[in-house]
């Protein structure tokens, strides 16, 4: 496909197509091995033209990473919008975040490596994603307070505490370490979620997931 000069609405379409090709290469050979020349060649563009849409190679990496985070955010939002009790939605959300991290490590290692780079470099798309997940958690904690499921004084502080406590189960480096060490991930996941829910003031009956698997 040969690109003409973008005009008006074609600009966003061109950016989207560049990211689609970049993501395809990243998933196949990894972001380190993918060059801007590879992306440009497939699109019938020059390297210089790629840089008309993205100011740097890091910007391309970060934007592809944003596509992965968008996928996870959509899962989180879908859970948060259900009619389930806040405690169940929180359990489901944490479980989904962990499963996404583990599945990426096992089934899509090149993307896992991209997420590791995002964490190390504190990329803008990562920070935006973290803020979005934090916002969802704040909403769930407030819901739980309103229904009497949770008993905490500050919803925002509790949401930040949830992220800190759950970090070992979604940070790509820590998830990889757990897998390498052969830990019983399902057992540890259940225990950590139970700990978080107890900290929120929820009873054992309400907090034990019926089935959590890695």
C-alpha positions in Angstrom: 0.0 0.0 0.0 1.5 3.3 -1.1 0.5 6.4 1.0 -0.3 9.7 -0.5 0.3 12.9 1.4 -2.2 13.1 4.2 -4.9 15.7 4.0 -7.5 16.5 6.7 -9.1 13.3 8.1 -6.4 11.1 6.3 -3.9 12.1 9.0 -5.5 10.0 11.7 -6.1 7.2 9.3 -2.4 7.2 8.3 -1.3 7.2 12.0 -3.5 4.3 12.7 -2.2 2.3 9.8 1.4 3.0 10.8 0.6 1.7 14.3 -1.1 -1.4 12.9 2.0 -2.3 10.9 4.3 -1.5 13.8 2.3 -3.7 16.1 2.3 -6.5 13.6 6.1 -6.4 13.5 6.5 -6.0 17.2 4.4 -9.1 17.8 6.4 -11.1 15.3 10.0 -10.1 15.9 9.9 -7.7 18.9 10.2 -3.9 19.1 14.0 -4.0 19.4 14.4 -5.7 16.1 11.8 -3.7 14.2 13.2 -0.7 12.4 11.4 2.4 11.2 12.6 1.3 7.7 10.7 -2.0 8.1 7.5 -0.1 8.9 8.0 2.4 6.1 8.8 -0.3 3.5 5.6 -2.2 4.1 3.6 1.0 3.9 5.3 2.3 0.8 6.5 5.3 2.7 9.9 6.8 3.3 11.4 6.9 6.8 11.1 10.6 6.8 7.4 10.4 6.1 6.9 8.2 9.1 8.4 10.9 11.3 5.8 13.3 10.0 3.3 11.3 12.1 5.5 10.3 15.0 8.4 12.6 16.3 10.6 9.7 17.4 11.0 5.9 17.4 10.1 6.0 21.2 6.8 7.7 20.2 5.9 4.7 18.0 6.8 2.3 20.7 4.8 4.2 23.3 1.8 4.4 21.0 1.8 0.7 20.2 2.0 0.1 23.9 -1.0 2.3 24.2 -3.0 -0.1 22.0 -2.2 -2.9 24.4 -3.3 -0.8 27.4 -6.5 0.2 25.6 -7.4 -3.5 25.2 -6.9 -4.0 29.0 -8.8 -0.8 29.9 -11.8 -1.9 27.8 -11.8 -5.2 29.8 -11.7 -3.2 33.1 -14.4 -0.8 32.0 -16.7 -3.7 31.0 -16.3 -5.3 34.4 -16.9 -2.0 36.2 -20.1 -1.3 34.3 -21.8 -4.6 35.2 -24.6 -4.7 37.8 -22.6 -6.9 40.2 -21.8 -5.8 43.7 -18.7 -3.6 44.0 -16.8 -6.3 45.9 -17.4 -8.8 43.1 -16.5 -6.3 40.4 -13.2 -5.5 42.2 -12.3 -9.2 42.5 -13.1 -9.7 38.9 -11.1 -6.7 37.8 -8.0 -7.6 39.8 -8.2 -11.2 38.5 -8.6 -9.9 34.9 -5.6 -7.6 35.2 -3.4 -10.4 36.5 -4.6 -12.9 33.8 -3.9 -10.3 31.1 -0.3 -9.9 32.4 0.3 -13.6 32.7 -1.2 -14.4 29.3 0.9 -11.7 27.6 4.1 -13.2 29.2 3.3 -16.8 28.2 1.5 -16.2 24.8 2.9 -12.9 23.5 6.4 -12.5 24.8 7.4 -9.7 22.4 4.6 -7.6 23.7 5.5 -8.5 27.3 9.0 -7.2 26.5 7.5 -4.0 25.2 5.5 -3.5 28.4 8.7 -4.1 30.4 10.3 -1.3 28.4 7.3 0.9 29.1 7.6 0.4 32.8 11.4 1.0 32.8 11.0 4.2 30.7 7.8 5.4 32.4 6.2 6.1 29.0 3.4 8.5 28.7 0.9 5.9 27.6 1.7 3.8 30.6 1.2 6.7 33.0 -2.1 7.5 31.3 -3.2 3.8 31.6 -2.3 3.7 35.3 -4.4 6.8 35.9 -7.3 5.3 34.1 -7.2 2.1 36.1 -6.8 4.1 39.3 -9.9 6.1 38.4 -11.9 2.9 37.9 -10.7 1.6 41.2 -11.8 4.8 42.9 -15.3 4.5 41.5 -15.5 0.8 42.7 -14.4 1.7 46.2 -16.9 4.6 46.4 -19.6 2.2 45.2 -18.7 -0.3 47.9 -18.8 2.5 50.5 -22.2 3.5 49.4 -23.6 0.0 49.6 -21.9 -0.7 52.9 -19.6 -3.4 51.4 -16.4 -1.5 52.1 -15.4 0.3 55.3 -12.6 2.7 54.6 -12.3 6.4 55.4 -10.7 7.6 52.1 -11.7 6.0 48.8 -8.9 7.6 46.8 -6.3 6.5 49.3 -7.8 3.0 49.4 -7.7 2.8 45.6 -4.0 3.8 45.6 -3.4 1.2 48.3 -5.0 -1.5 46.1 -2.6 -0.8 43.2 0.4 -0.9 45.5 -0.7 -4.1 47.2 -1.5 -5.8 43.8 1.7 -4.6 42.0 3.4 -8.1 42.2 0.5 -9.5 40.2 0.5 -7.2 37.2 3.9 -5.6 36.9 5.5 -7.5 34.0 8.9 -7.9 35.6 7.4 -9.2 38.9 4.9 -11.5 37.1 7.8 -13.0 35.1 9.8 -13.5 38.3 6.9 -15.4 39.9 6.5 -17.6 36.8 10.2 -18.4 36.7 10.3 -19.3 40.4 7.4 -21.7 39.8 5.1 -20.1 42.5 1.6 -21.3 42.8 0.2 -18.2 41.1 -3.5 -19.1 41.6 -3.0 -19.7 45.4 -1.0 -16.5 45.8 -3.4 -14.5 43.7 -6.4 -15.7 45.8 -4.5 -14.8 49.1 -3.6 -11.3 47.9 -7.1 -10.5 46.7 -8.4 -11.8 50.0 -5.9 -9.6 51.9 -7.0 -6.5 49.9 -10.7 -7.2 50.4 -10.2 -7.6 54.1 -8.3 -4.3 54.2 -11.4 -2.8 52.7 -13.5 -4.2 55.5 -15.3 -6.9 53.5 -16.2 -10.1 55.2 -14.7 -13.5 54.2 -18.0 -14.7 52.8 -18.1 -11.8 50.3 -14.5 -11.8 49.3 -13.5 -15.4 48.5 -13.6 -15.8 44.7 -15.3 -19.0 43.7 -12.5 -19.9 41.2 -9.3 -18.0 40.4 -6.9 -19.6 38.1 -3.6 -18.2 36.6 
